[in-house]
Amino acid sequence: MTSLVKTSHGYYKLRLRVYKELVPYFNRQELNKSLKTKDIKKAKLKARKILNEYHTIKSYCELNKTSEAFIIQLCKDFIENTLELNSINREVSKPHQYTYEEVIEDFCIYYNSKEISNETKQAVTSFLKTVYIHLIAPKSKVQDTTLKDLIKIKNLITNLPSRNYKQYKYKSIEELIKLDIPDNHKLSFGRVQTYIKYIKKFFKYCQSHKIITYNPAEYITMSSSLSPIDEREDYTKEEVSKLINIIEPFEDDNKRVIYLTLIYTGMRLSELWKATIKSDNGIFYFDLTNRNLKLKTKSSYRVIPLHDELVRNDVHKKLSKALSTLKPSSISHYFTDYIKPKISSNNKKVLYSLRHTFATQLKYADVNPIVISELLGHSHEGMTMGRYANRYPINVLKKAIDRLEF
């Protein structure tokens, strides 16, 4: 709010409401400046000059990369030279310096209120509270963090081990960073990349809430010399057969149904909980065509026929109960902790590798690559994958998927 006010002596003064982000710098919510004139035209000219200088400061304050020291100096000059308050010994107060301890707590409250999956909320907040805060120091100031600091953090994360190995499970972060971790025990590139994304989310929050004016996390990058295929390796046919033999006698039929479905569909774990089972002319299929679903890409909206092996195991009857009983995280953790060690010691073979295995085995069975892409939900040059009408008929997909054998 800005206004010209006439005093009881007939002189005009400028009354200016201070922009909320500048209040800590001016140490007041309102500025008053006598214009020393009874002439309205002269008063308006003087007021315009003062407002131009004030709005310049306001603009700098809104810029993400303006340093705090520069804003302090601008405010000091404005007080002394424009408002002519040289005779008043007024110090410009600095904004509150937030520690990581308090900002991470505030961020977690904010993030848990968002409309996203509980699994994502848990992953992001857990990383910040149990990993990041111990790498950066709880009492350190968020505003003091530089790009150099975050690069150091990234390097520390890159050298952390996977907690899936028992010898690291109960060690603190401080203990882990002192260890010489073998390369095959370190976090995967994908996991490190995910953690960097979490850090970026946190700093974006800090910037939008004016805790920082410059976002150092914006410039952190991750690059890998490995392609996604090199990052994860397929299971061999023998290893998948071993997996099937392991889950066959499971007392928990829900787990068995879910692992079988992942083996014979190539679906992402997250997709399985979003799919519904329907039938078309006697062919059961997983339906992922609902546009209200949040899937990875446009090509992910697709149908996947149930393999004969899934039908024989009554997956179309049992899957709904299994999905309502178990969570994706429990399926992933159980596989990593109890099933994977009995199949392979290769660190590049994980639950997600079943998706790669699905594609590879269909390729070995001479299935058309475009059909494989459609089943996986990959885009393919020359095909309009975003429209269901342009895709292969369900009977063609069914014939292709049934060529998968373990």
Secondary structure, DSSP 8 states (H G I E B T S, - for coil): -EEEEE-TTS-EEEEEE--GGGHHHHTSSEEEEE---S-HHHHHHHHHHHHHHHHHHHHHHHSTT--HHHHHHHHHHIIIIIS--TTS----------BHHHHHHHHHHHHHTSSS-HHHHHHHHHHIIIIIHHHH-TTSBGGG--HHHHHHHHHHHHT-B-TTSGGGTT--HHHHTTS---GGGB--HHHHHHHHHHHHHHHHHHHHTTS-SS-GGGG-----SS-HHHHS----HHHHHHHHHHHTT-S-HHHHHHHHHHHHH---HHHHTT-EEEEETTEEEEE---TTS--SSGGG--EEE--HHHHHTTHHHHHHHHHHH--HHHHHHHIIIIIHHHH---TT--TTHHHHHHHHHHHHTT--HHHHHHHHT---TTS-TT-GGGS--HHHHHHHHTT---
